[in-house]
Amino acid sequence: MTQDTQADPQGLDMTLASGIAAFESKQFSRAGALLGPLAEQGDPEAQYRIAIMAQNGLGMVANPALALRYMRAAAEAGLGLAQHGLGFMYMEGECTAPDPEQAVAWFSRAADQGLIGSLTTLAMMYEQGRGVERNQAEADRLYRLAGFEER
């Protein structure tokens, strides 16, 4: 990072915005160069995107340990998409051992922020009794919150 961006918070915002734009347009090498230093400094948006790249080997060699570390850091910072992503990692056993209880905990945190995908996944987990005791009433409540009609 240059002295200019350290002294200029606006420069950090521009670097983050440029990195996110590169990520969204699938210019992963550029995204990694822009977002990597911000992720190291603890920016949750940068950490989330670097985690996705490390998980899937986008613009870098796949690195499950880095993916888990950054996804967890962004999730703990309160980023809903990262909470969902970490829940998915635990649910599917990607980058970590499967842990349905941890998956439920992280999907719950993301669902509390209104993420439809998390509400739906959590509902399915309650419906199937995966990581939690089976509870159809809770599953139905979560499905309704996600916008699904009565089933």
Residue, then its C-alpha position, 0 to 999 in steps of 0.5 A: m500500500t502506498q503512503d497516499t492511500q494510508a493518508d487518504p481514507q478516500g483512497l482506501d474506498m477507491t481501492l476497495a471499489s476498484g477491487i470489488a469491480a474487478f472481482e465482479s467482472k471476473q478479473f480475479s488477478r487484478a481483484g486479488a492485487l487490489l483486495g489482498p492488502l485490504a483483506e490483510q488490514g481487516d476489511p470484511e468486504a475484501q476478506y469475503r472476496i479473497a475468501i471466495m477466490a481462495q476457496n475456488g482458485l480464482g486468480m490464485v491457487a486454491n487455498p482452503a486455509l486462507a479461504l476459511r480464515y478470511m471467511r471467518a474473519a469477515a463473518e465475525a465482523g458481521l458481514g452477512l454474505a460471509q456469515h452465509g458463506l461460512g455456514f455453507m463451508y460448514m454445511e458442505g465440509e468445504c475448506t473445513a470439516p463438516d459441522p452442521e451445528q456450526a452451519v446452523a449458527w452461521f446461517s442463523r446470524a445471516a438470516d437475522q440480517g434478512l438474507i433470503g438464501s440463509l433463511t431458506t437454507l436454515a429452514m431446510m436444515y430445520e425441516q431435515g433435522r440437520g444440525v438441529e432437532r427437526n422442527q417443522a414449525e420453525a422450518d415453516r416460519l423461516y420459509r414464510l420469512a423468506g417469502f414462500e407461501e404456506r406449504 
